[in-house]
Amino acid sequence: MKPAYATIVESLYRVSAAILLFAISNSFAISNPSIIFSHLESLPSPCSRVIAQTNDGDRSAKVAMEPSNDAVKVTAVRNLGEESWLERLEIEVRNVSDKPVYFLVVLMVFPDLKRTDERGITATQVILLKYGRRELLQKDSMATSLDMPIKPGDSYVFKLPENDRTYLERDLAAGIINESVLKRFFISVDMVNFGDGTGFRSGKPYPT
């Protein structure tokens, strides 16, 4: 049964700030760095728009409309219709602000895919797409001359991290998950750090 996507408002799940910071900080120490198994926070029905879907409408990507979109905009999602779409998926973002972006976190949320961790906690699967030096996830972290920003007007293309892609492909092949749970996903621009003490956290600007 195909999901009913019109111009309706849907629920989006986001990782709580503390858990997200923990996940990024420890991303090199765990086997599946961008997949989070923990409590998720349910947002109060943000607006979203379809940015890409296959010709038959069987697979689609939606973008959450948030204040952070004024700084970084998701401009394209490519290769959804490919047989090896997990490997070839591209998510393009553009810096539409007048400041360089030194650190960026974009969330991919699969609302139909639930995971249970070793403690028995079940949560929606979220994949983190990260740009920049991870120390810059802290609000008070400043950019240095060694940090390479996404300049105003420039774009950056994310691909699925290899660990996450391999993990999903393995579970699909083993029958642990079904292709149907990957038919739709949401994209949320969650963190933006301009490297000067300002940015966006959980889609909202700081400092306030």
C-alpha positions as CSV (number, residue, x, y, z in Angstrom):
1,M,0.0,0.0,0.0
2,K,1.5,3.3,-1.1
3,P,1.8,6.0,1.6
4,A,-0.7,8.9,1.2
5,Y,1.4,12.0,0.7
6,A,-0.5,15.1,-0.1
7,T,0.2,18.6,1.2
8,I,-0.6,17.4,4.7
9,V,1.4,18.0,7.8
10,E,3.1,14.9,9.2
11,S,4.9,14.1,12.4
12,L,8.7,14.1,12.4
13,Y,11.0,12.5,14.9
14,R,14.2,14.2,16.1
15,V,16.9,13.1,18.3
16,S,17.0,15.0,21.6
17,A,19.9,17.5,21.7
18,A,21.8,15.6,24.4
19,I,21.6,12.3,22.6
20,L,22.6,13.8,19.3
21,L,25.6,15.5,20.8
22,F,26.6,12.2,22.4
23,A,26.2,10.3,19.1
24,I,28.3,12.7,17.1
25,S,31.0,12.9,19.8
26,N,31.3,9.2,20.0
27,S,30.7,8.4,16.3
28,F,34.2,7.0,15.8
29,A,34.0,4.7,18.7
30,I,30.9,2.6,17.8
31,S,30.4,0.2,14.9
32,N,27.4,2.0,13.4
33,P,28.3,5.7,14.0
34,S,25.3,7.4,12.5
35,I,22.5,5.0,13.5
36,I,21.0,6.0,16.9
37,F,19.2,3.6,19.1
38,S,17.8,5.7,21.9
39,H,14.9,7.8,22.9
40,L,13.5,10.1,20.2
41,E,11.6,13.2,20.7
42,S,8.3,13.6,18.7
43,L,8.0,17.1,17.2
44,P,4.6,18.8,17.1
45,S,3.8,18.2,13.4
46,P,6.1,20.5,11.4
47,C,5.3,21.4,7.9
48,S,7.2,19.4,5.2
49,R,7.4,19.2,1.4
50,V,8.1,16.5,-1.0
51,I,11.5,17.1,-2.6
52,A,11.9,13.9,-4.6
53,Q,10.0,10.7,-5.4
54,T,10.2,7.8,-7.9
55,N,8.0,7.9,-11.0
56,D,5.5,5.5,-9.5
57,G,5.5,7.4,-6.2
58,D,6.6,4.3,-4.4
59,R,9.6,5.9,-2.7
60,S,9.8,9.5,-1.6
61,A,11.8,12.0,0.4
62,K,10.3,14.9,2.3
63,V,12.1,18.0,3.8
64,A,11.0,19.4,7.2
65,M,10.3,23.2,6.9
66,E,12.2,24.8,9.7
67,P,13.9,28.1,10.5
68,S,17.3,26.5,9.7
69,N,16.1,26.3,6.1
70,D,16.9,30.1,5.9
71,A,20.5,29.2,6.3
72,V,20.9,25.8,4.6
73,K,18.4,24.6,2.0
74,V,18.0,21.0,0.8
75,T,18.0,21.6,-3.0
76,A,18.0,18.0,-4.4
77,V,17.7,14.3,-3.6
78,R,18.9,12.2,-6.4
79,N,18.8,8.5,-7.5
80,L,15.8,7.4,-5.5
81,G,14.7,5.2,-8.4
82,E,18.0,3.4,-8.9
83,E,18.1,-0.3,-8.0
84,S,21.2,0.4,-5.8
85,W,19.7,3.6,-4.5
86,L,21.3,3.3,-1.1
87,E,24.7,3.4,-2.7
88,R,23.9,6.1,-5.2
89,L,21.7,8.4,-3.1
90,E,22.8,12.0,-3.1
91,I,21.4,14.8,-0.9
92,E,22.4,18.2,-2.0
93,V,22.3,21.2,0.3
94,R,23.1,24.8,-0.4
95,N,24.3,27.6,1.9
96,V,21.6,30.3,1.3
97,S,22.8,32.5,4.1
98,D,25.3,35.3,3.9
99,K,27.8,33.5,6.3
100,P,30.1,30.6,5.8
101,V,28.9,27.3,7.3
102,Y,31.6,25.4,9.2
103,F,29.6,22.6,10.7
104,L,26.4,21.0,9.6
105,V,24.2,18.1,10.7
106,V,21.4,16.8,8.5
107,L,19.1,14.1,9.8
108,M,17.6,11.3,7.7
109,V,14.6,9.9,9.6
110,F,13.0,6.6,8.5
111,P,9.6,6.7,10.4
112,D,8.7,3.2,9.4
113,L,11.9,1.6,10.5
114,K,12.1,0.8,14.2
115,R,15.2,-0.6,16.0
116,T,15.6,-2.1,19.4
117,D,18.8,-1.7,21.3
118,E,20.4,-4.1,23.8
119,R,18.4,-2.5,26.6
120,G,15.1,-3.3,24.9
121,I,14.5,0.4,23.9
122,T,12.7,0.8,20.6
123,A,13.3,3.9,18.5
124,T,12.9,5.3,15.0
125,Q,16.0,4.9,12.9
126,V,17.9,8.2,12.3
127,I,21.0,8.6,10.1
128,L,23.3,11.5,10.7
129,L,24.9,13.3,7.8
130,K,27.8,15.5,9.1
131,Y,30.0,18.1,7.6
132,G,32.9,19.8,9.4
133,R,35.0,19.3,12.4
134,R,33.0,17.6,15.1
135,E,34.3,19.9,17.9
136,L,32.2,22.6,16.2
137,L,29.0,20.9,17.3
138,Q,29.4,22.9,20.5
139,K,27.7,26.3,20.3
140,D,30.7,28.2,21.7
141,S,33.2,26.5,19.4
142,M,34.7,28.9,16.9
143,A,36.1,28.2,13.5
144,T,39.8,28.3,12.8
145,S,41.8,29.0,9.7
146,L,42.1,25.3,9.2
147,D,38.4,24.7,8.9
148,M,37.0,24.7,5.4
149,P,33.5,26.1,5.2
150,I,30.6,25.8,2.8
151,K,30.7,29.4,1.4
152,P,27.6,31.5,0.9
153,G,25.9,30.3,-2.3
154,D,27.9,27.1,-2.5
155,S,26.5,23.6,-2.3
156,Y,27.6,20.3,-0.8
157,V,26.5,16.8,-1.6
158,F,26.0,14.2,1.1
159,K,26.0,10.5,0.5
160,L,25.0,7.8,2.9
161,P,28.0,7.0,5.2
162,E,29.5,3.6,4.2
163,N,28.8,2.0,7.6
164,D,25.2,3.0,7.6
165,R,24.7,1.9,4.0
166,T,26.4,-1.5,4.6
167,Y,24.3,-2.0,7.8
168,L,21.1,-1.4,5.9
169,E,22.1,-3.5,2.9
170,R,23.1,-6.4,5.3
171,D,19.8,-6.3,7.1
172,L,17.9,-6.2,3.8
173,A,19.8,-9.2,2.5
174,A,19.3,-11.2,5.7
175,G,15.5,-10.4,5.8
176,I,15.9,-8.6,9.1
177,I,14.1,-5.6,7.6
178,N,11.9,-5.3,4.6
179,E,12.4,-2.8,1.7
180,S,9.0,-1.3,2.5
181,V,10.3,0.3,5.7
182,L,12.7,2.4,3.6
183,K,10.1,3.7,1.1
184,R,9.9,7.1,2.8
185,F,12.2,9.3,4.8
186,F,12.3,12.8,6.1
187,I,15.3,15.2,5.9
188,S,15.9,17.8,8.5
189,V,18.6,20.5,8.7
190,D,19.2,20.1,12.4
191,M,22.5,21.8,13.2
192,V,24.3,24.7,11.6
193,N,27.4,26.4,13.0
194,F,28.6,29.6,11.3
195,G,31.9,29.4,13.3
196,D,31.3,32.8,15.0
197,G,29.1,31.8,17.9
198,T,25.9,31.8,16.0
199,G,24.0,29.1,14.2
200,F,21.0,26.7,14.5
201,R,20.4,23.9,16.9
202,S,17.4,21.5,16.5
203,G,16.4,23.7,13.6
204,K,16.2,26.9,15.6
205,P,18.6,29.8,15.8
206,Y,21.0,30.6,18.6
207,P,21.8,32.7,20.5
208,T,18.2,33.8,21.0
